[in-house]
Structures are given as C-alpha cells and as structure tokens.
Amino acid sequence: MTTGLPPAEPLLASEDFPEYQPHVPHWPGASQEQQDFAVRVIREQSSRAARKRPYVADVPSGELATVERGQSLRAAAAADAVAMLAAARADLLASSPRQVEEITVVSGYRSASAQLRIWEANFPKYYRDTEASRSHLPDGPHGEGAVRLLATRISRWLAAPGYSLHNTGVAMDLGAIENGVRLGANSRQVDAWRQSTTFAWLRDNAARFNFHQNTTINEPWHWEHRPPVHRVQTEAENDPVQPGRLEVADVPVLRAHRGSGPDLLIKWNAIPAGRSTVDVVVHFHGYARHDAQLNIVNRKEPNSGLDFVDPEHPDVPGRTEPTVALLPRGHYFGGRTGTAFSFPQLGTPNGLMDLIFFALDSAAQSLSRPSLTMNRLILTAHSGGGAGLLGALRHVFAHEVHIFDALYQDPATLRAWSLRRLQRERSDPAQHGALRVFYLPGSPTEGHSLTVRHVVRRALAEIGADTTVSSRYRVERTRLAHEAIPRAYGWRLLADPGADVSRTR
C-alpha cells in the first residue's frame, strides 16, 4: 500500500554538521509519546532543510542594527531598509485619496532560538490539524509516515530553527494598513497582498534599495537584502549556456494541485553569454488515463510540442531565440471520465506570473546566472489543457497562443485577446503576435474553433493585414491523430509562428 508521502530520509546527524546543535522542542502538557514525536518531526524537517541551505547560527549582536520597532537586520541591510521605508512612506502615505495608512517591518532578524519558540507555539495546531490524516497511515499517527507528513505540512509555512531565511539577518516581513485593512505576514492574505498598492510600490522600487522578493516562496510580504556583487567575470561565465533541463518536485504556486510530482519541468535552448532576457513558453497539458499518479515528464513531455528541434529528426534546426519552456503539472479532479486535469492555480490573477518568476529564478540558479527575465510570452495547450490556457489568458497579454485541438469551451477570452493583439499589430508592428489554432473536423473543438476563425479573419481584413501578419493568425483543420498534433506542429511553430505546418504532414 502506498501513502503518497515522500520517501524516508536519514535524520540530520550533528556530527555531520559541526555548527549544528539539535533543537529539542518543549511541548507543555504533552505525553511522552507526543513529545518524542515532536522531536522526530523537527529533526526530519531540519534534515530536509539542510539539503537546501546551510544551518545559520545566531548572528552576533555587534553585526546587527535596528530598523524600527525593535526589529533588526544586519547593518548594511538595516541601512537600506530604513531608506526604503522612508521612500515608501513619502510616496504612499501622501497619496490622494489616501489608500495606505501605514507601512512597517513586522519581523526582521530572528535567532535560531527565537525560531524554535515560534515552532513550539505552532506545532500543537499542526498536530491537531493532521490528526485525521495521520490516523489512517499504515504505521499509525506517530509512525515514520506521520513524521514525514507533518514535516511536509509545517515546512510550507514555518522553517526549522536555524534554517529560516530570517535567521540570516537579511530578510524581513512587512506589514501595511490599506483602506482600513491590516495586512501582515499571513498566509490567508497572499492574494490581498499581491493586489495591494504597497506591494505594487515594492515590486517597482525595492530593487533600488537592494531588496528583492524571494519568488521561491509564496510570501509577497517577505523581502530579502541582496546587494550587488562586484566581481570579475570568469571565463566560464562568458561561455554560452547549452541546452538543458530541470525537474522541480515542489513549486509553491502548484501545491494546491492534486497529484504526484514533479510539479514542473523547465527546459531551455542555448542562451548566449551575457544574455539575461529570454522568451518563455508555457504548455497546458491535457487529460490523462493515469489519474493522480501522472508523471508529466514520462507521459506529457514527449507529446507536448515543447521542442526546440524536430523531435523526429534532431539534426533539423528549430527555435534559436533564447527560450525557457515550462510544463507545469495540472490538478487532477477526475471528472466523469476519471481522466480530467485542470489548472486552477494558474487561472488566478497572479498565478501564471508567479510560476514564471519561480521558474526563471530556478533556471538562473541552476545556470549560475545572476538573473533571467522574460521577454516574450507564448502559451500553448493540447486537448483538455485548453480550459487552463483560457483561464490564464484572462490575466496576461501573451504574445503568441498555439492551440492544439483544445477549444472545448466557449473561447470568448481567446477572441477578445486576438482582437487586442491584432490592434497591437497595427499600432506597434514590432510587438508582433501569433494565434495558431488546429482542430479535427467533426470533433467537439470544431465549432468553437470556427467562431475564432470568423473573428480573426474579419479583424485581419479591417486592419488591412499583409500576408506576413495573416500567416501568423490562422485557424486550420488537421487530419493528424489527436495525440500527435502538438509533437508534429509544436516545434515548427516555435521556430516560425507563421509556418505552413499543416501542409507538411
């Protein structure tokens, strides 16, 4: 019997990490069995954290400086934080009508011992919340499966002592009051934060003060001090990045999607030395007959169309523009057929961009690049993934959309997007776009595809589009098998969105 839990890992041994001192939580009123369980959970969580970042001992008091309200950071970070808060208040508190009433630091540096006290205070709640889940595990509510389950749950919101980003002395959580609503470091306020005036100001201005959002965690109130590094570029750093890939097991924005990992596949083609901007392609996969155990790398990547060369003939060149391609895992909900997947988290106002920022940060770290930023955005979908694409398209203005027999729903969003994009073609030809839609005759996608074709053809005529533009906006039928369409056409469209792909197959 499988539990869906991560495999057991050895506990962290203090002799393997000389600076690490095992933290033993105290749980007043707990039984000896519960106390022992808490110790095993914190050690499991610490063991996992040690594989991602080093243990941080307490920062000497002489290296800290006060920011405000008793909150401190390392001296350089504190000085920049004071300057940033002064600028934010000057811009935001004086706004009219007055939306922002307050912006302040709610949490700065925390020692490992302070982190332990926070962990102790919160552990009983996590213990109670997982009671039902743990009781059904094969080895019981306090077995190794329960240890892994609870360590996983706690890690989503609370770091192990010595492994919190706040233990470094360069991270702070901000708070604000907007329109009478108090925003704090609260997981229930993620969406409210991202829609706030304060967050918009930080997003646009924090970098001037060497503060940046950590996009690997879903905490828009959390900002970290990263001063510029002045160093001589090595010969290796001048070399172009060769094509590569990265499989990510856990992605914050996709945690609510039901199913097994990996959560995300990231792949890229050659990126010239010194190039920091890349195009981004996101593919929404279709349904699958492998329910919640779907592995996107094994089952979806081969037929996704996310290919930079012809998959049948790798020697045939394809897309050369530096590009990062993303294949996120959908949410399994089964539906009538038991095969259905959707993308609810990517249909939220910030979901898709959160995924893209996370992926670019992950790729940059893997490639030892300072950063990667997005230039053009391309969305593609196959089969049932069309609904996910349409949901995301409500919140982003993509440059290109490629639909592979995937319009099972009313494509009103796609029609509206195509009209906006064609208007942009007329006003700013440099910002060219593309819409390529393929459907099977007689299939449920034919009717919706033809409504899009009608709108596109009329718009092309109204703007007087030449053949170069009209070749990039087409709705076509195909005789290929449903599953074969993305693999056959995807790489060609990535190489040239105006390619006559249907005539070659």
LUMPADREN-578543 format. One record per residue (C-alpha): residue in one letter; z, y, x. Coordinates in steps of 0.05 Angstrom, whole numbers, padded with zeros to 5 digits, always signed. Example, Ala and Ser with C-alpha at 12.3 -4.5 7.8 and 13.67 -1.06 7.14 Angstrom:
<sites>
a+00156-00090+00246
s+00143-00021+00273
</sites>
This chain:
<sites>
m+00000+00000+00000
t-00019+00068+00028
t+00023+00131+00016
g-00028+00185+00035
l+00022+00211+00086
p+00005+00227+00158
p+00019+00171+00208
a+00086+00169+00242
e+00093+00207+00307
p+00146+00197+00361
l+00205+00244+00356
l+00208+00300+00406
a+00249+00279+00466
s+00288+00335+00500
e+00275+00306+00569
d+00200+00316+00558
f+00211+00390+00545
p+00265+00414+00593
e+00273+00481+00559
y+00281+00450+00490
q+00351+00439+00462
p+00353+00395+00400
h+00375+00434+00339
v+00423+00398+00293
p+00425+00428+00224
h+00491+00433+00186
w+00489+00417+00112
p+00555+00432+00077
g+00574+00382+00023
a+00521+00331+00043
s+00535+00257+00051
q+00528+00226+00120
e+00462+00195+00098
q+00435+00263+00076
q+00460+00296+00140
d+00425+00244+00183
f+00362+00252+00141
a+00362+00328+00154
v+00367+00316+00229
r+00309+00268+00227
v+00266+00318+00187
i+00279+00376+00234
r+00263+00333+00294
e+00199+00308+00262
q+00179+00379+00246
s+00195+00401+00317
s+00156+00343+00346
r+00094+00365+00307
a+00103+00438+00325
a+00108+00421+00399
r+00037+00395+00397
k+00011+00463+00375
r+00053+00513+00414
p+00109+00514+00466
y+00181+00519+00448
v+00206+00591+00453
a+00275+00602+00479
d+00314+00664+00458
v+00285+00729+00485
p+00335+00767+00530
s+00364+00827+00494
g+00340+00873+00551
e+00267+00857+00533
l+00275+00877+00460
a+00272+00945+00427
t+00289+00967+00357
v+00233+00984+00309
e+00276+01004+00249
r+00329+00978+00201
g+00358+00933+00254
q+00292+00896+00264
s+00268+00889+00336
l+00208+00865+00376
r+00191+00861+00449
a+00189+00932+00478
a+00113+00941+00480
a+00104+00912+00410
a+00161+00955+00383
a+00130+01019+00410
d+00063+01002+00378
a+00097+00982+00313
v+00133+01048+00308
a+00068+01086+00319
m+00031+01043+00268
l+00084+01052+00215
a+00084+01127+00225
a+00008+01129+00217
a+00011+01084+00155
r+00064+01127+00122
a+00025+01191+00138
d-00037+01162+00104
l-00006+01122+00047
l+00057+01157+00025
a+00019+01223+00019
s-00037+01193-00023
s-00050+01223-00092
p-00040+01194-00142
r+00018+01164-00104
q+00010+01088-00103
v+00051+01069-00042
e+00124+01089-00043
e+00148+01051+00018
i+00124+01010+00077
t+00173+00979+00126
v+00190+00920+00170
v+00228+00866+00133
s+00231+00815+00190
g+00217+00822+00264
y+00244+00782+00322
r+00286+00721+00304
s+00321+00678+00355
a+00316+00603+00350
s+00388+00600+00326
a+00373+00651+00271
q+00313+00608+00252
l+00359+00548+00248
r+00404+00585+00199
i+00344+00601+00155
w+00322+00528+00159
e+00392+00505+00139
a+00394+00553+00080
n+00327+00529+00053
f+00330+00455+00067
p+00371+00435+00005
k+00319+00467-00040
y+00262+00429-00007
y+00304+00366-00011
r+00313+00375-00086
d+00241+00394-00099
t+00215+00330-00066
e+00266+00283-00096
a+00218+00252-00147
s+00162+00243-00095
r+00209+00212-00044
s+00239+00163-00093
h+00173+00128-00103
l+00158+00117-00029
p+00158+00044-00004
d+00216+00055+00045
g+00258+00098-00002
p+00278+00170-00008
h+00306+00174+00063
g+00257+00129+00099
e+00205+00149+00151
g+00154+00165+00097
a+00204+00213+00066
v+00216+00245+00133
r+00142+00258+00143
l+00133+00282+00072
l+00189+00333+00076
a+00170+00357+00146
t+00100+00369+00120
r+00125+00408+00059
i+00173+00452+00099
s+00121+00467+00153
r+00077+00501+00102
w+00126+00558+00094
l+00181+00553+00146
a+00174+00539+00221
a+00220+00494+00260
p+00272+00532+00302
g+00241+00554+00367
y+00171+00547+00340
s+00168+00605+00292
l+00118+00659+00311
h+00177+00707+00301
n+00214+00673+00358
t+00164+00703+00407
g+00185+00775+00393
v+00114+00798+00378
a+00108+00781+00304
m+00134+00820+00244
d+00132+00815+00169
l+00120+00878+00130
g+00143+00899+00061
a+00119+00953+00013
i+00131+00983-00055
e+00067+00998-00093
n+00065+01025-00164
g+00137+01006-00171
v+00126+00933-00149
r+00163+00910-00087
l+00121+00867-00040
g+00156+00824+00011
a+00147+00761+00053
n+00140+00719-00010
s+00092+00661-00019
r+00085+00679-00093
q+00057+00747-00074
v-00002+00726-00030
d-00055+00750-00079
a-00017+00814-00096
w-00012+00830-00022
r-00086+00819-00009
q-00104+00865-00067
s-00055+00919-00045
t-00070+00988-00016
t-00022+00973+00041
f-00060+00910+00062
a-00126+00947+00059
w-00098+01000+00106
l-00071+00948+00154
r-00137+00909+00154
d-00175+00972+00172
n-00126+01005+00220
a-00075+00956+00250
a-00121+00937+00308
r-00117+01009+00334
f-00044+00994+00348
n-00057+00924+00377
f-00032+00888+00314
h-00074+00833+00283
q-00067+00786+00224
n-00059+00713+00241
t-00112+00681+00197
t-00088+00610+00213
i-00030+00622+00164
n-00036+00648+00093
e+00013+00706+00100
p-00020+00774+00092
w+00046+00808+00106
h+00051+00776+00175
w+00022+00816+00234
e+00024+00800+00309
h+00021+00844+00370
r-00038+00825+00415
p-00050+00879+00468
p-00119+00878+00501
v-00125+00835+00563
h-00158+00869+00622
r-00185+00816+00669
v-00247+00799+00708
q-00294+00753+00671
t-00303+00687+00706
e-00369+00654+00719
a-00354+00601+00667
e-00342+00655+00614
n-00411+00683+00629
d-00443+00616+00612
p-00472+00608+00542
v-00435+00564+00493
q-00472+00499+00480
p-00477+00468+00410
g-00412+00436+00388
r-00366+00419+00331
l-00293+00420+00309
e-00259+00379+00255
v-00197+00413+00225
a-00147+00369+00190
d-00106+00424+00156
v-00134+00490+00130
p-00085+00537+00095
v-00133+00561+00041
l-00154+00489+00024
r-00084+00458+00019
a-00086+00462-00057
h-00150+00419-00058
r-00132+00348-00074
g-00159+00295-00027
s-00156+00268+00044
g-00176+00302+00108
p-00206+00330+00147
d-00205+00395+00108
l-00261+00428+00145
l-00319+00414+00192
i-00341+00471+00237
k-00405+00465+00278
w-00445+00515+00319
n-00510+00520+00357
a-00520+00554+00425
i-00485+00622+00430
p-00507+00668+00487
a-00456+00693+00537
g-00423+00757+00514
r-00445+00747+00441
s-00387+00756+00392
t-00425+00762+00326
v-00452+00700+00292
d-00483+00683+00226
v-00442+00638+00180
v-00467+00583+00134
v-00420+00552+00083
h-00442+00489+00045
f-00412+00467-00021
h-00419+00391-00026
g-00430+00352-00089
y-00394+00296-00125
a-00378+00230-00092
r-00363+00159-00111
h-00305+00155-00063
d-00255+00195-00103
a-00196+00228-00067
q-00209+00189-00003
l-00275+00224+00010
n-00286+00238+00084
i-00334+00297+00089
v-00355+00281+00160
n-00376+00210+00144
r-00401+00218+00073
k-00424+00290+00065
e-00446+00319+00132
p-00506+00273+00142
n-00539+00298+00078
s-00512+00369+00076
g-00572+00404+00107
l-00525+00437+00158
d-00573+00420+00215
f-00597+00467+00270
v-00655+00420+00287
d-00695+00369+00247
p-00646+00311+00237
e-00703+00261+00236
h-00735+00290+00300
p-00682+00325+00342
d-00735+00349+00391
v-00765+00394+00338
p-00732+00463+00344
g-00697+00494+00285
r-00650+00553+00277
t-00639+00592+00341
e-00598+00651+00316
p-00526+00640+00338
t-00493+00608+00277
v-00428+00575+00256
a-00435+00526+00198
l-00377+00505+00153
l-00369+00444+00110
p-00303+00451+00071
r-00273+00394+00032
g-00273+00403-00044
h-00218+00389-00093
y-00221+00320-00126
f-00208+00323-00200
g-00247+00262-00223
g-00274+00286-00289
r-00309+00240-00339
t-00345+00202-00283
g-00287+00197-00235
t-00330+00227-00181
a-00321+00302-00192
f-00303+00354-00140
s-00295+00429-00147
f-00276+00488-00102
p-00223+00527-00139
q-00192+00560-00078
l-00259+00586-00054
g-00272+00618-00122
t-00212+00665-00116
p-00223+00738-00095
n-00204+00725-00022
g-00212+00650-00015
l-00280+00645+00017
m-00268+00702+00066
d-00200+00672+00084
l-00236+00607+00100
i-00289+00643+00142
f-00237+00683+00181
f-00197+00620+00194
a-00259+00582+00217
l-00283+00637+00264
d-00214+00643+00295
s-00211+00568+00304
a-00280+00565+00335
a-00264+00623+00381
q-00201+00589+00406
s-00238+00524+00416
l-00291+00560+00456
s-00242+00604+00495
r-00275+00666+00467
p-00234+00728+00451
s-00262+00730+00380
l-00322+00715+00335
t-00342+00759+00277
m-00391+00747+00220
n-00459+00780+00217
r-00500+00747+00160
l-00472+00700+00107
i-00511+00642+00079
l-00486+00599+00022
t-00516+00531+00006
a-00499+00479-00047
h-00521+00410-00068
s-00512+00377-00136
g-00443+00389-00166
g-00428+00438-00110
g-00469+00489-00147
a-00409+00508-00190
g-00368+00522-00128
l-00422+00566-00099
l-00428+00606-00163
g-00353+00616-00164
a-00352+00642-00093
l-00413+00686-00105
r-00374+00728-00155
h-00333+00756-00097
v-00382+00761-00038
f-00450+00792-00028
a-00483+00736+00012
h-00548+00749+00048
e-00580+00682+00030
v-00569+00628-00022
h-00600+00558-00018
i-00593+00514-00080
f-00610+00440-00074
d-00616+00413-00146
a-00548+00443-00163
l-00555+00490-00223
y-00519+00450-00276
q-00483+00513-00303
d-00506+00579-00331
p-00530+00616-00268
a-00514+00686-00293
t-00477+00701-00228
l-00537+00679-00188
r-00586+00720-00229
a-00543+00783-00220
w-00536+00770-00146
s-00612+00761-00138
l-00626+00827-00173
r-00576+00864-00127
r-00606+00831-00066
l-00677+00848-00085
q-00656+00920-00097
r-00628+00919-00027
e-00695+00893-00001
r-00728+00955-00028
s-00675+01006-00005
d-00659+00974+00063
p-00711+00923+00086
a-00671+00910+00150
q-00618+00876+00106
h-00666+00823+00081
g-00642+00765+00040
a-00667+00700+00010
l-00660+00655-00051
r-00688+00585-00048
v-00676+00541-00109
f-00701+00469-00116
y-00697+00426-00179
l-00721+00359-00203
p-00767+00361-00263
g-00734+00334-00325
s-00665+00338-00295
p-00606+00379-00324
t-00618+00431-00270
e-00689+00447-00291
g-00674+00494-00349
h-00623+00537-00311
s-00669+00539-00250
l-00727+00564-00292
t-00685+00621-00321
v-00671+00644-00249
r-00745+00638-00232
h-00763+00683-00291
v-00714+00737-00269
v-00735+00733-00196
r-00810+00736-00210
r-00801+00797-00255
a-00758+00832-00203
l-00807+00817-00147
a-00863+00849-00188
e-00821+00910-00204
i-00806+00926-00132
g-00877+00910-00110
a-00855+00857-00061
d-00905+00834-00009
t-00917+00761+00008
t-00865+00763+00064
v-00810+00781+00015
s-00834+00737-00042
s-00837+00677+00004
r-00762+00683+00012
y-00747+00685-00063
r-00773+00622-00096
v-00752+00571-00148
e-00791+00506-00139
r-00792+00436-00165
t-00789+00377-00118
r-00804+00303-00122
l-00755+00283-00068
a-00696+00239-00087
h-00635+00280-00108
e-00593+00259-00048
a-00649+00272+00002
i-00663+00344-00015
p-00613+00381+00030
r-00627+00337+00091
a-00703+00347+00083
y-00703+00422+00069
g-00638+00449+00096
w-00655+00454+00170
r-00723+00485+00154
l-00693+00540+00111
l-00641+00555+00164
a-00697+00563+00214
d-00740+00604+00167
p-00717+00621+00096
g-00790+00634+00076
a-00815+00566+00099
d-00862+00526+00054
v-00817+00465+00057
s-00838+00430-00008
r-00909+00425+00016
t-00890+00384+00077
r-00851+00328+00043
</sites>
